[in-house]
Amino acid sequence: MKNITIERTVAARRPDVWAVLADYPNIMDWNDGVAKSFAIGEQLDGVGAQRKCELIPSGAMRETVREWTPEEKMVIAIDEIEKMPVHDANMTFTLADRGEKTVVTMSYDYAPKGGPLGFVVAAMLSRPMNKGFNGFIDSLERAAQTQPTG
């Protein structure tokens, strides 16, 4: 497994950041990298909730919430990935309260496709993945700043 971890302080309160993440099926409403997202099944939040995301420009993911601690932590297993050089992955979001700000930590553990050659590809993808995850946090911050409690 490979890991990429990003930690940033965002200008939004922790309840507002959590509200955005906790609207689990609707990630397309604020994440520019997602063309379409929807719940799989009737469960919309908490451990066991699933969603499908169709990505821009192509590809898709099926994800399942594995851990859910309101306003603190969410772990998402990426169960299926299409058109990406990743076999499987887990994304962990951890939120720390800093008054009017929140420290957001994203930790992405993933297994690249392609055996030993996959680790070479993963090294080449490190920079674009870091850029993408920082863009994700930028979008999360903007969405959290528009929450009703903000």
N, C-alpha and C positions, 0 to 999 in steps of 0.2 A: 504494500500500500504506500502511496505517496500522500503528502499533506501540503496544503497551502492554508495559512492562517493570516487573516487580516484583522487588525484591531484599530478602530477609529472612534473618536468622540464626535457625536452628532448633536446638532442644536435642536433637540427635541426631547421632551420628557419621556421617561421609560414607559408609562402607561400608553402614551401615544404611539411609540415605536411598536410596542407589543400589539396594540389594536390593529396595526397594519399587517404584521406577521400573522396574527390570529385569524384574520379574514382569509383563511387558507385557500379556499377554492378560487379566489378572485385576484390572484397575483398579477394577472394581465392588466388590471386596472391601474397599476402604478409601475410595473417593471417593463421597460421598453424592449427588453430582450424576449418577451413572451407575446406571441401573436394571439393565442387563445388558451384559456385555462378553464377547467371545470372539475367539479367533484365527481368522484367515482363512488357510487353508492349514496346512501342518505346521510352518513355522518359527515358533518362539515368542519368539525374541529376536534381537538384532543387526540390522544393516542389511538391509532388505528384509522384516522381520517386519511383518505387517499385523494389524489388529484392527478390529472393529466395536463401537461403543458406542451403546447406546440410552440416551437422556438423560431425566432427570426435569425437568419434567413431560412433555415430548414432544421429538421430534427424534432424530436419529441422526447418527453420523459414521463414516466409514471412514478409517482412518489407516495410514500407512506410515512405518517408521523409515528416515530418510535418513542419519543419522550416529549412531554408537554408540562412544563412548570410555569404557570402564568406569570408574565412579566420578568421571568428569569432565564428560561432555557427552552429551546425547541430543537429536537433532533429529527431530521428527515432522512429516511433511507431512499435513495434513488434506485428503484427496483428494476427499471427498464430504461435504456437509453438508446435512441435511434440516431444514426448519422453523426456520432461523436466517437472520438478515440478512447472512450472510457468504458470499462466493462461494468463496474458497479461503484457506488459511492455513498457516502453519508455526509450530510451537511449539518453542522451544529451551530446554532445561534445562541450566544450568551449575552444577556443585557445586564449592565451594572448601572445603578442609579447615581447620577452626579447632579442632583437638584434639577435644574432646568435643562440639563444635558444628560446624554446616555452614552456609556461606552458600549459599543457594539463589537462583538468578536464573532467572526465567521471562521469556522474551521472545516475545511473540505478534505476528507480522506477518500482517496479513490484508487482503484486498480485500473491501470491503463490496459487497453486491448493490445494484443500482439506479443505476449510473452516478453523475453528480454529486450527485443526491439521496441516494445511499447514504452519501456523506461527511457529510451533515447528520445522517443516522440514526446513523452511527458516533460522531459527537460526543455524541449523546444517550446512547449505550450505554457510553461510556467509564467512567462511575461504576459502573454495575452490573457491568461486566466486571472492573474493579479489585476490587470486592467479591468476585466469584466466584473470581478468581484467588487472592486472599488466603485465602479459604475452602479452596481447593485445597491451598495450602501448609500451612494448619492441619491438614488431614486427612493430608497427607503426613507431617508431623511426628509426629502421633499414631501412625500406622502404623509409622514408622521406630523409634519408641521401644519398640515391642513386638517388634522383630526379635530372634532368638536371640542374635546377637552383642552386642546392646546391653547 
